[in-house]
């Protein structure tokens, strides 16, 4: 079961869980998805680049072995619309210093990738497993090496790297969970974790 983590307080209650992070990629040929894993109570993170399919399989298998986990996906996990129903940014983090909305260019492509990834993941993990979802947000020059991005997300979640947290906003906000698990209509949107890079 995929469960969105919508606030920092909710996240703090999950700090002892194993952590997985995926820097979403959607190539048909190259290993464009970054994967990272840190077991509960450990300080070492293992990371590598994988193809979309191999990353999905690895995440599903790891959840099967580890049990309940915290999963950070570097891709938009919510969508925001204005009062007229048009796409809008989900906060200042998407609109400044330049527009990097969930609905534009790379954001839209990664939204699509995340939908397929999570839909398939939900069908592959055991029904009794809880997978708590957080959105990662890394753009521009910082989004280089995929495995490094995935590792940075885990470091940020573990307070080893400076980061900020944003709750997505919008006059109409739609969670990815509603698309992936339609029986959960009205699910909250995952909180957004934004690592800092020097």
N, C-alpha and C positions, 0 to 999 in steps of 0.2 A: 504494500500500500504506500502510495506517495503522499506525504503530508507536508504542506508548505510551512516554513518557519517565517512568521510575518513580523516579529518584533525582536529587538535585542534581548529583552527579558526571556522570551521563549528560547532564543539561541543559548543564553547562559545556562539554562537548565539541561542542555544537551551536550555540554562540554566534554563529558567523559566517553562519548561514543567514538567508534572508529570513524575516520574521515576519508572520503573519496572526493576528488576534484577532477573535473573534465573541462578542458579548454576546447569547446566544440569546434569540430571541423566537419566538412561535408564533401570532401573530395571522393571521386569514384576510383582513384588510383593511388594517391599518396597517403602517407601516414600523417594526416593533418590534424588529428585529435590528440591533445595532450592529456595524459592520464597520470594521476598521483594518488598515493594511498599512504595513510598513516594509521597504524593499529592503535587501539586504545592504550593509553598509558605509556606510549613510546614517544621518542623525540625524533626518530629518523623517518624521513619521508622517501618513498620509492617513487620514481617518476620515469615516464618514457613516452615517446610518440607512438601512436597507433592509428590504424585506419579506422574509419567510422564503425564498421562491423566488428572489428577486433576489440575496439574500446567498449562497445556495447556488451559484447560477450564477457569481457574481463570484469566490467562493473557488475553484471548480473551474477557471475560466479563468485565474486568477492562478497557480495551481499548474502549469497547463499551460505558462504562459509562463516562470515563475521556476525551475522544476525542484524539487528537494528543498526543503521548507520546514518551519518550526516553526509549528504551529497551536495557538493557545490558545482553548479553548472554555469560555465562562462558563456552565457547566451541569454537573451531576453526571455524571462519566464512570466511576463505579464504584458498586457497591452492597454494603452490609455487612449480614450476618445473624449473629444470636447462635447458640449451640450448638443451640438448639431450632429454628432456621430462621426466626426472627422478625426483621424489620428492626431495625437498631440504628444509632446514629450512627457515622460513620466517624472520629471523633476529637473532641477538646474543641472544635475550631473549629465543629462542627455542633451541639453541645449546650449551649454557654455563650456569651453570657449567657442566651439562651433557645433552645429547640429549633428548629433550622432543618435538619432531617435531609433527606437526599436523597429520602426516601420520603414526605415530608409536603408538602401544599399546593403552593406554587410550586416547591419542589425536585422533586417528582414530575412536575409539568407540564414542567419544563425537562429532566428526564431523558428523558421521552418525546420531546420536541422534538429533543434531541441524538441520540437513536437514529435517528430518521428522517433528520436532517441528515447524519449520518456514513454511514449505509447508502447514501443516494443519492450522497454525495460519493465513496465508495469505488468506485461503479460508473461514475463520470464521469471520474475522473482517469486518466491513462495508467498502465499497469501498471508501468512502469519508474520512476515517481515515488515518492519516499518522503515521507510526510507525518507528521512527528513530533508526537505529541499531548501537550499539557499541559492540565490542568483549571484554569480560573480560578474564583475564589470571591469574589463580591461580594454583600452582602445589605443589606436595610433601606434607610435613607436614601441610602446610597452607590450604590445601584443605579438611580439616576435616569435621566439621559440616556444612552441606549444607546451612541451613538458615543463618548461620553466614557469610559464604562466600558471599551470595547474598547481605546481609546487608553491608558488607565491600565494595562491588562494588559501592553501592549507596553512602556510606560515601566518597569514593575516588572521585566519580564524583562530589560531592558537596564540595570538598576541605576540608573535615573534617579529612581525613586520607592521609598520604603521599602516593604518587603513581608515576608511570611513564607512559608515553604514547609512543607507538611505531607504526609507519606506517609499515605494512607488506611489505616485499620486496621479489623479486624473478624474475628471467629472464622471466618466464611466471607466472603471478599471476592471479588466478581465484577467483572471488567473489562468496560467497554462494548465493548471490542474483541471479546470472545467473542460478543456479540450481533450485532455489525456484520459481522464476518468469522468465521463459525462454524468455519472450518478452522483457526483459531488458538486452540483450546480451551486454557484455562489461561494466557492472556496476563496479564502484570502490569497493575496499575491505574496510570493516569497520576498523577503527582505533582500536588499542588494548590498553585497560586500564589494568595496572598491579598494584594492591594494594600492599603496603608494610605492613608486619606483624613484630611485635617485637619478 
